[in-house]
Amino acid sequence: MAQNSWPSPNYNSRNVTDLEYEKLAARFSDDGVYGTPADTAVVSAGVGLSVTVRADVYASVRGHAWTSGTSGDTLAVTANASGQTRVDRVVLRLDRSTWDVRAAVKQGTPGSGVPSLSQSTGDTGTYEIPLAEVTVLSGAGSVTVVRKELYVGSRVRPATSTTRNPLPVPGELAFETNTGITRQWDGSAWSVVHSNSGVVNVDSPLSAWAVETNPVIEERGGNVHFRLGSFERKAGNLSAGTDSRLPVLIPSTYRHPSHHYFGLFYISGSAVGRCTIYPANSSKAGQVWLTQHGTVPTGQLILGTSTSWVVS
């Protein structure tokens, strides 16, 4: 078959069949209900052996729109006299024999768990997405419903760090072209999904200390990993108990917003000291100070370990 495309004046006078429409529209939207899991359940237990489909629900299945209507619907559930528990599914089903999408109860087999979804992508058959699972005990006169809605997702939106969508929906993704960071809206804030700072040198020269091994930071997905480096004492003996600022400055992007963090230093001569890493809300924001230690003579080396914290 030669190449083709539709709709087009050169193809069937712009007439599009149901199957051709599905091929075109199936990826316009993800399959699923419009909304989020914070919404009221689409399906709930009805009276007796039935389930109720909530009114005013909209969804998309393979590009075909569906609504439950202004009054919703009630679906009958088949009685179970098998002696074993049965689990049915409530699905949204595209039936290619009619090209209609309808909510339906898909009956399970007693003792065999939840029935599989049918998702034929060919020219015929059905395509189903889940709405709920219905448990029917043997001999029961009522049912139990567990919600299982599949929701339409949000695509990744290119933006900058200052032009993200001001009214995002939960699950929405934004890729910041100026930072390389991918963020997701969780309903109240943008959380980092992916980021990669590379190796960032964070030394900040001071006369009291010489940098022997550079202190560096690497940030991945909102987690900051800090190698403290090593330093030589230059400005006279440092008395035990006297705090001393080290030649390090954490850039604002990588500072914890409110918590102090700590790291260990090995002081040549088998002694140990501790440093304090100050958060963004401190008057010493981003600075690193040697805060617990014995005497450190001039020329003595202190060798840092590593620590980490979360910034987003």
Contacts in CASP RR format, 6 or more apart in sequence:
PFRMAT RR
TARGET T0000
AUTHOR 0000-0000-0000
METHOD contacts of the structure
MODEL  1
MAQNSWPSPNYNSRNVTDLEYEKLAARFSDDGVYGTPADTAVVSAGVGLS
VTVRADVYASVRGHAWTSGTSGDTLAVTANASGQTRVDRVVLRLDRSTWD
VRAAVKQGTPGSGVPSLSQSTGDTGTYEIPLAEVTVLSGAGSVTVVRKEL
YVGSRVRPATSTTRNPLPVPGELAFETNTGITRQWDGSAWSVVHSNSGVV
NVDSPLSAWAVETNPVIEERGGNVHFRLGSFERKAGNLSAGTDSRLPVLI
PSTYRHPSHHYFGLFYISGSAVGRCTIYPANSSKAGQVWLTQHGTVPTGQ
LILGTSTSWVVS
4 11 0 8 1.000
5 11 0 8 1.000
6 12 0 8 1.000
6 14 0 8 1.000
6 16 0 8 1.000
6 20 0 8 1.000
6 24 0 8 1.000
7 14 0 8 1.000
7 16 0 8 1.000
8 14 0 8 1.000
16 24 0 8 1.000
18 96 0 8 1.000
18 99 0 8 1.000
19 96 0 8 1.000
19 123 0 8 1.000
21 63 0 8 1.000
22 62 0 8 1.000
22 63 0 8 1.000
22 64 0 8 1.000
25 62 0 8 1.000
25 63 0 8 1.000
25 64 0 8 1.000
26 62 0 8 1.000
26 63 0 8 1.000
28 60 0 8 1.000
28 63 0 8 1.000
29 60 0 8 1.000
29 63 0 8 1.000
29 152 0 8 1.000
30 60 0 8 1.000
30 152 0 8 1.000
30 153 0 8 1.000
31 60 0 8 1.000
31 61 0 8 1.000
31 62 0 8 1.000
31 63 0 8 1.000
31 127 0 8 1.000
31 129 0 8 1.000
31 150 0 8 1.000
31 152 0 8 1.000
32 59 0 8 1.000
32 60 0 8 1.000
32 61 0 8 1.000
32 92 0 8 1.000
32 129 0 8 1.000
32 149 0 8 1.000
32 150 0 8 1.000
32 151 0 8 1.000
32 152 0 8 1.000
33 42 0 8 1.000
33 57 0 8 1.000
33 58 0 8 1.000
33 59 0 8 1.000
33 92 0 8 1.000
33 131 0 8 1.000
33 149 0 8 1.000
33 150 0 8 1.000
33 151 0 8 1.000
33 152 0 8 1.000
34 57 0 8 1.000
34 58 0 8 1.000
34 59 0 8 1.000
34 60 0 8 1.000
34 151 0 8 1.000
34 152 0 8 1.000
35 151 0 8 1.000
35 152 0 8 1.000
35 169 0 8 1.000
36 151 0 8 1.000
36 169 0 8 1.000
36 170 0 8 1.000
37 147 0 8 1.000
37 149 0 8 1.000
37 151 0 8 1.000
38 170 0 8 1.000
40 54 0 8 1.000
41 54 0 8 1.000
41 132 0 8 1.000
41 145 0 8 1.000
41 147 0 8 1.000
41 149 0 8 1.000
42 53 0 8 1.000
42 54 0 8 1.000
42 57 0 8 1.000
42 68 0 8 1.000
42 131 0 8 1.000
42 132 0 8 1.000
42 147 0 8 1.000
42 149 0 8 1.000
43 51 0 8 1.000
43 52 0 8 1.000
43 53 0 8 1.000
43 54 0 8 1.000
43 90 0 8 1.000
43 103 0 8 1.000
43 131 0 8 1.000
43 132 0 8 1.000
43 134 0 8 1.000
43 145 0 8 1.000
43 147 0 8 1.000
44 51 0 8 1.000
44 52 0 8 1.000
44 54 0 8 1.000
44 145 0 8 1.000
45 51 0 8 1.000
45 52 0 8 1.000
45 142 0 8 1.000
45 143 0 8 1.000
45 144 0 8 1.000
45 145 0 8 1.000
46 52 0 8 1.000
46 74 0 8 1.000
46 142 0 8 1.000
46 143 0 8 1.000
48 141 0 8 1.000
48 142 0 8 1.000
48 143 0 8 1.000
49 76 0 8 1.000
49 77 0 8 1.000
49 78 0 8 1.000
49 79 0 8 1.000
49 136 0 8 1.000
49 140 0 8 1.000
49 141 0 8 1.000
49 142 0 8 1.000
49 143 0 8 1.000
50 74 0 8 1.000
50 75 0 8 1.000
50 76 0 8 1.000
50 77 0 8 1.000
50 143 0 8 1.000
51 74 0 8 1.000
51 75 0 8 1.000
51 77 0 8 1.000
51 90 0 8 1.000
51 105 0 8 1.000
51 132 0 8 1.000
51 134 0 8 1.000
51 143 0 8 1.000
51 145 0 8 1.000
52 72 0 8 1.000
52 73 0 8 1.000
52 74 0 8 1.000
52 75 0 8 1.000
53 68 0 8 1.000
53 72 0 8 1.000
53 73 0 8 1.000
53 74 0 8 1.000
53 75 0 8 1.000
53 90 0 8 1.000
53 103 0 8 1.000
53 131 0 8 1.000
54 68 0 8 1.000
54 72 0 8 1.000
55 68 0 8 1.000
55 69 0 8 1.000
55 70 0 8 1.000
55 71 0 8 1.000
55 72 0 8 1.000
56 67 0 8 1.000
56 68 0 8 1.000
56 69 0 8 1.000
56 70 0 8 1.000
56 72 0 8 1.000
57 67 0 8 1.000
57 68 0 8 1.000
57 69 0 8 1.000
57 72 0 8 1.000
58 65 0 8 1.000
58 66 0 8 1.000
58 67 0 8 1.000
58 68 0 8 1.000
59 65 0 8 1.000
59 66 0 8 1.000
59 67 0 8 1.000
59 92 0 8 1.000
59 101 0 8 1.000
59 129 0 8 1.000
59 152 0 8 1.000
60 66 0 8 1.000
60 152 0 8 1.000
61 92 0 8 1.000
61 93 0 8 1.000
61 94 0 8 1.000
61 101 0 8 1.000
61 127 0 8 1.000
61 129 0 8 1.000
62 94 0 8 1.000
62 127 0 8 1.000
64 94 0 8 1.000
64 99 0 8 1.000
64 101 0 8 1.000
65 101 0 8 1.000
66 92 0 8 1.000
66 101 0 8 1.000
66 102 0 8 1.000
66 103 0 8 1.000
68 103 0 8 1.000
73 103 0 8 1.000
75 90 0 8 1.000
75 103 0 8 1.000
75 104 0 8 1.000
75 105 0 8 1.000
76 105 0 8 1.000
77 88 0 8 1.000
77 105 0 8 1.000
77 134 0 8 1.000
77 136 0 8 1.000
77 143 0 8 1.000
78 88 0 8 1.000
78 105 0 8 1.000
78 107 0 8 1.000
78 136 0 8 1.000
79 136 0 8 1.000
79 139 0 8 1.000
79 141 0 8 1.000
80 86 0 8 1.000
80 110 0 8 1.000
80 136 0 8 1.000
80 137 0 8 1.000
80 138 0 8 1.000
80 139 0 8 1.000
80 140 0 8 1.000
81 138 0 8 1.000
81 139 0 8 1.000
82 110 0 8 1.000
82 111 0 8 1.000
82 138 0 8 1.000
83 110 0 8 1.000
83 138 0 8 1.000
83 139 0 8 1.000
84 110 0 8 1.000
84 111 0 8 1.000
84 138 0 8 1.000
85 110 0 8 1.000
85 111 0 8 1.000
85 135 0 8 1.000
85 136 0 8 1.000
85 137 0 8 1.000
85 138 0 8 1.000
86 107 0 8 1.000
86 108 0 8 1.000
86 109 0 8 1.000
86 110 0 8 1.000
86 111 0 8 1.000
86 135 0 8 1.000
86 136 0 8 1.000
86 138 0 8 1.000
87 108 0 8 1.000
87 113 0 8 1.000
87 114 0 8 1.000
87 115 0 8 1.000
87 133 0 8 1.000
87 134 0 8 1.000
87 135 0 8 1.000
87 136 0 8 1.000
88 105 0 8 1.000
88 106 0 8 1.000
88 107 0 8 1.000
88 108 0 8 1.000
88 115 0 8 1.000
88 133 0 8 1.000
88 134 0 8 1.000
88 136 0 8 1.000
89 105 0 8 1.000
89 106 0 8 1.000
89 108 0 8 1.000
89 114 0 8 1.000
89 115 0 8 1.000
89 117 0 8 1.000
89 128 0 8 1.000
89 130 0 8 1.000
89 131 0 8 1.000
89 132 0 8 1.000
89 133 0 8 1.000
89 134 0 8 1.000
89 148 0 8 1.000
90 103 0 8 1.000
90 104 0 8 1.000
90 105 0 8 1.000
90 106 0 8 1.000
90 130 0 8 1.000
90 131 0 8 1.000
90 132 0 8 1.000
90 133 0 8 1.000
90 134 0 8 1.000
90 145 0 8 1.000
91 103 0 8 1.000
91 104 0 8 1.000
91 106 0 8 1.000
91 117 0 8 1.000
91 128 0 8 1.000
91 129 0 8 1.000
91 130 0 8 1.000
91 131 0 8 1.000
92 101 0 8 1.000
92 102 0 8 1.000
92 103 0 8 1.000
92 104 0 8 1.000
92 128 0 8 1.000
92 129 0 8 1.000
92 131 0 8 1.000
93 101 0 8 1.000
93 102 0 8 1.000
93 103 0 8 1.000
93 104 0 8 1.000
93 106 0 8 1.000
93 118 0 8 1.000
93 126 0 8 1.000
93 127 0 8 1.000
93 128 0 8 1.000
94 100 0 8 1.000
94 101 0 8 1.000
94 126 0 8 1.000
94 127 0 8 1.000
94 128 0 8 1.000
95 101 0 8 1.000
95 102 0 8 1.000
95 125 0 8 1.000
95 126 0 8 1.000
96 120 0 8 1.000
96 123 0 8 1.000
96 124 0 8 1.000
96 125 0 8 1.000
96 126 0 8 1.000
96 127 0 8 1.000
97 124 0 8 1.000
97 125 0 8 1.000
103 131 0 8 1.000
105 134 0 8 1.000
106 115 0 8 1.000
106 128 0 8 1.000
107 115 0 8 1.000
108 114 0 8 1.000
108 115 0 8 1.000
109 115 0 8 1.000
110 138 0 8 1.000
114 133 0 8 1.000
117 128 0 8 1.000
117 129 0 8 1.000
117 130 0 8 1.000
118 125 0 8 1.000
118 126 0 8 1.000
118 127 0 8 1.000
118 128 0 8 1.000
119 127 0 8 1.000
119 128 0 8 1.000
120 126 0 8 1.000
120 127 0 8 1.000
121 127 0 8 1.000
129 150 0 8 1.000
130 148 0 8 1.000
130 149 0 8 1.000
130 150 0 8 1.000
131 147 0 8 1.000
131 148 0 8 1.000
131 149 0 8 1.000
131 150 0 8 1.000
132 145 0 8 1.000
132 146 0 8 1.000
132 147 0 8 1.000
132 148 0 8 1.000
132 149 0 8 1.000
133 145 0 8 1.000
133 146 0 8 1.000
133 148 0 8 1.000
134 143 0 8 1.000
134 144 0 8 1.000
134 145 0 8 1.000
134 146 0 8 1.000
135 143 0 8 1.000
135 144 0 8 1.000
135 145 0 8 1.000
135 146 0 8 1.000
136 143 0 8 1.000
153 171 0 8 1.000
154 168 0 8 1.000
154 169 0 8 1.000
154 171 0 8 1.000
154 172 0 8 1.000
154 173 0 8 1.000
155 173 0 8 1.000
156 173 0 8 1.000
156 174 0 8 1.000
156 175 0 8 1.000
156 182 0 8 1.000
157 164 0 8 1.000
157 165 0 8 1.000
157 172 0 8 1.000
157 173 0 8 1.000
157 174 0 8 1.000
157 175 0 8 1.000
158 174 0 8 1.000
158 175 0 8 1.000
158 177 0 8 1.000
159 165 0 8 1.000
159 174 0 8 1.000
159 175 0 8 1.000
159 176 0 8 1.000
159 177 0 8 1.000
160 176 0 8 1.000
160 177 0 8 1.000
160 178 0 8 1.000
160 179 0 8 1.000
161 176 0 8 1.000
161 178 0 8 1.000
161 179 0 8 1.000
161 181 0 8 1.000
164 174 0 8 1.000
164 176 0 8 1.000
164 183 0 8 1.000
164 190 0 8 1.000
165 172 0 8 1.000
165 174 0 8 1.000
165 185 0 8 1.000
168 174 0 8 1.000
168 185 0 8 1.000
168 187 0 8 1.000
168 190 0 8 1.000
169 185 0 8 1.000
170 185 0 8 1.000
170 186 0 8 1.000
170 187 0 8 1.000
171 184 0 8 1.000
171 185 0 8 1.000
171 186 0 8 1.000
171 187 0 8 1.000
172 184 0 8 1.000
172 185 0 8 1.000
173 182 0 8 1.000
173 183 0 8 1.000
173 184 0 8 1.000
173 185 0 8 1.000
173 193 0 8 1.000
174 182 0 8 1.000
174 183 0 8 1.000
174 184 0 8 1.000
174 185 0 8 1.000
174 190 0 8 1.000
175 181 0 8 1.000
175 182 0 8 1.000
176 182 0 8 1.000
176 183 0 8 1.000
179 195 0 8 1.000
180 195 0 8 1.000
180 196 0 8 1.000
181 192 0 8 1.000
181 194 0 8 1.000
181 195 0 8 1.000
182 192 0 8 1.000
182 193 0 8 1.000
182 194 0 8 1.000
182 195 0 8 1.000
183 190 0 8 1.000
183 191 0 8 1.000
183 192 0 8 1.000
183 193 0 8 1.000
184 190 0 8 1.000
184 191 0 8 1.000
184 193 0 8 1.000
185 191 0 8 1.000
191 312 0 8 1.000
192 221 0 8 1.000
192 222 0 8 1.000
192 312 0 8 1.000
193 221 0 8 1.000
194 221 0 8 1.000
195 219 0 8 1.000
195 220 0 8 1.000
195 221 0 8 1.000
195 222 0 8 1.000
196 219 0 8 1.000
196 220 0 8 1.000
196 221 0 8 1.000
197 217 0 8 1.000
197 218 0 8 1.000
197 219 0 8 1.000
197 220 0 8 1.000
197 254 0 8 1.000
198 218 0 8 1.000
198 219 0 8 1.000
199 216 0 8 1.000
199 217 0 8 1.000
199 218 0 8 1.000
200 216 0 8 1.000
200 217 0 8 1.000
200 218 0 8 1.000
200 219 0 8 1.000
200 251 0 8 1.000
200 254 0 8 1.000
201 214 0 8 1.000
201 215 0 8 1.000
201 216 0 8 1.000
202 215 0 8 1.000
202 216 0 8 1.000
202 217 0 8 1.000
202 226 0 8 1.000
202 248 0 8 1.000
202 249 0 8 1.000
202 250 0 8 1.000
202 251 0 8 1.000
202 254 0 8 1.000
203 211 0 8 1.000
203 214 0 8 1.000
203 215 0 8 1.000
203 247 0 8 1.000
203 248 0 8 1.000
204 247 0 8 1.000
204 248 0 8 1.000
204 249 0 8 1.000
205 211 0 8 1.000
205 247 0 8 1.000
206 245 0 8 1.000
206 246 0 8 1.000
206 247 0 8 1.000
207 234 0 8 1.000
207 235 0 8 1.000
208 233 0 8 1.000
208 234 0 8 1.000
208 235 0 8 1.000
208 244 0 8 1.000
208 245 0 8 1.000
208 247 0 8 1.000
209 231 0 8 1.000
209 232 0 8 1.000
209 233 0 8 1.000
209 234 0 8 1.000
209 235 0 8 1.000
209 244 0 8 1.000
209 246 0 8 1.000
209 247 0 8 1.000
210 231 0 8 1.000
210 232 0 8 1.000
210 234 0 8 1.000
210 247 0 8 1.000
211 229 0 8 1.000
211 230 0 8 1.000
211 231 0 8 1.000
211 247 0 8 1.000
212 229 0 8 1.000
212 230 0 8 1.000
212 231 0 8 1.000
212 232 0 8 1.000
212 301 0 8 1.000
213 229 0 8 1.000
213 230 0 8 1.000
213 303 0 8 1.000
214 229 0 8 1.000
215 226 0 8 1.000
215 227 0 8 1.000
215 228 0 8 1.000
215 229 0 8 1.000
215 247 0 8 1.000
215 248 0 8 1.000
215 288 0 8 1.000
216 226 0 8 1.000
216 227 0 8 1.000
216 229 0 8 1.000
217 224 0 8 1.000
217 225 0 8 1.000
217 226 0 8 1.000
217 227 0 8 1.000
217 250 0 8 1.000
217 251 0 8 1.000
217 254 0 8 1.000
218 224 0 8 1.000
218 225 0 8 1.000
219 225 0 8 1.000
219 253 0 8 1.000
219 254 0 8 1.000
219 311 0 8 1.000
221 312 0 8 1.000
222 310 0 8 1.000
222 311 0 8 1.000
222 312 0 8 1.000
223 308 0 8 1.000
223 309 0 8 1.000
223 310 0 8 1.000
223 311 0 8 1.000
224 254 0 8 1.000
224 256 0 8 1.000
224 308 0 8 1.000
224 309 0 8 1.000
224 310 0 8 1.000
224 311 0 8 1.000
225 306 0 8 1.000
225 308 0 8 1.000
226 250 0 8 1.000
226 277 0 8 1.000
226 306 0 8 1.000
226 307 0 8 1.000
226 308 0 8 1.000
226 309 0 8 1.000
227 304 0 8 1.000
227 306 0 8 1.000
228 248 0 8 1.000
228 263 0 8 1.000
228 265 0 8 1.000
228 275 0 8 1.000
228 288 0 8 1.000
228 304 0 8 1.000
228 305 0 8 1.000
228 306 0 8 1.000
228 307 0 8 1.000
229 303 0 8 1.000
229 304 0 8 1.000
230 301 0 8 1.000
230 302 0 8 1.000
230 303 0 8 1.000
230 304 0 8 1.000
231 246 0 8 1.000
231 247 0 8 1.000
231 301 0 8 1.000
231 302 0 8 1.000
232 299 0 8 1.000
232 300 0 8 1.000
232 301 0 8 1.000
233 296 0 8 1.000
233 297 0 8 1.000
233 298 0 8 1.000
233 299 0 8 1.000
233 300 0 8 1.000
233 301 0 8 1.000
233 302 0 8 1.000
234 298 0 8 1.000
234 299 0 8 1.000
235 298 0 8 1.000
236 297 0 8 1.000
236 298 0 8 1.000
237 295 0 8 1.000
237 296 0 8 1.000
237 297 0 8 1.000
237 298 0 8 1.000
238 244 0 8 1.000
238 290 0 8 1.000
238 293 0 8 1.000
238 295 0 8 1.000
238 296 0 8 1.000
238 297 0 8 1.000
239 295 0 8 1.000
240 293 0 8 1.000
240 294 0 8 1.000
240 295 0 8 1.000
241 292 0 8 1.000
241 293 0 8 1.000
241 294 0 8 1.000
243 289 0 8 1.000
243 290 0 8 1.000
243 291 0 8 1.000
244 289 0 8 1.000
244 290 0 8 1.000
244 296 0 8 1.000
245 287 0 8 1.000
245 288 0 8 1.000
245 289 0 8 1.000
245 290 0 8 1.000
246 275 0 8 1.000
246 288 0 8 1.000
246 289 0 8 1.000
246 290 0 8 1.000
248 287 0 8 1.000
248 288 0 8 1.000
249 286 0 8 1.000
249 287 0 8 1.000
249 288 0 8 1.000
250 277 0 8 1.000
250 286 0 8 1.000
250 287 0 8 1.000
250 288 0 8 1.000
252 280 0 8 1.000
252 285 0 8 1.000
252 286 0 8 1.000
253 311 0 8 1.000
254 311 0 8 1.000
255 278 0 8 1.000
255 279 0 8 1.000
255 280 0 8 1.000
255 285 0 8 1.000
255 286 0 8 1.000
255 311 0 8 1.000
256 277 0 8 1.000
256 279 0 8 1.000
256 280 0 8 1.000
256 309 0 8 1.000
256 310 0 8 1.000
256 311 0 8 1.000
257 279 0 8 1.000
257 280 0 8 1.000
257 281 0 8 1.000
257 311 0 8 1.000
258 279 0 8 1.000
258 280 0 8 1.000
258 281 0 8 1.000
259 279 0 8 1.000
259 309 0 8 1.000
260 276 0 8 1.000
260 277 0 8 1.000
260 278 0 8 1.000
260 279 0 8 1.000
260 282 0 8 1.000
261 276 0 8 1.000
261 277 0 8 1.000
261 279 0 8 1.000
261 307 0 8 1.000
261 309 0 8 1.000
262 274 0 8 1.000
262 275 0 8 1.000
262 276 0 8 1.000
262 277 0 8 1.000
262 307 0 8 1.000
263 274 0 8 1.000
263 275 0 8 1.000
263 277 0 8 1.000
263 304 0 8 1.000
263 305 0 8 1.000
263 307 0 8 1.000
264 272 0 8 1.000
264 273 0 8 1.000
264 274 0 8 1.000
264 275 0 8 1.000
264 304 0 8 1.000
264 305 0 8 1.000
265 272 0 8 1.000
265 273 0 8 1.000
265 274 0 8 1.000
265 275 0 8 1.000
265 290 0 8 1.000
265 293 0 8 1.000
265 302 0 8 1.000
265 303 0 8 1.000
265 304 0 8 1.000
265 305 0 8 1.000
266 272 0 8 1.000
266 273 0 8 1.000
266 302 0 8 1.000
266 303 0 8 1.000
266 304 0 8 1.000
266 305 0 8 1.000
267 273 0 8 1.000
267 293 0 8 1.000
267 294 0 8 1.000
267 296 0 8 1.000
267 300 0 8 1.000
267 301 0 8 1.000
267 302 0 8 1.000
267 303 0 8 1.000
268 300 0 8 1.000
268 301 0 8 1.000
268 302 0 8 1.000
268 303 0 8 1.000
271 293 0 8 1.000
271 294 0 8 1.000
272 293 0 8 1.000
273 290 0 8 1.000
273 292 0 8 1.000
273 293 0 8 1.000
273 294 0 8 1.000
273 302 0 8 1.000
274 290 0 8 1.000
274 291 0 8 1.000
274 292 0 8 1.000
274 293 0 8 1.000
275 288 0 8 1.000
275 289 0 8 1.000
275 290 0 8 1.000
275 291 0 8 1.000
276 288 0 8 1.000
276 289 0 8 1.000
276 291 0 8 1.000
277 286 0 8 1.000
277 288 0 8 1.000
277 307 0 8 1.000
277 309 0 8 1.000
278 284 0 8 1.000
278 285 0 8 1.000
278 286 0 8 1.000
278 287 0 8 1.000
278 288 0 8 1.000
278 289 0 8 1.000
279 285 0 8 1.000
279 286 0 8 1.000
280 286 0 8 1.000
290 296 0 8 1.000
290 302 0 8 1.000
293 302 0 8 1.000
296 302 0 8 1.000
END
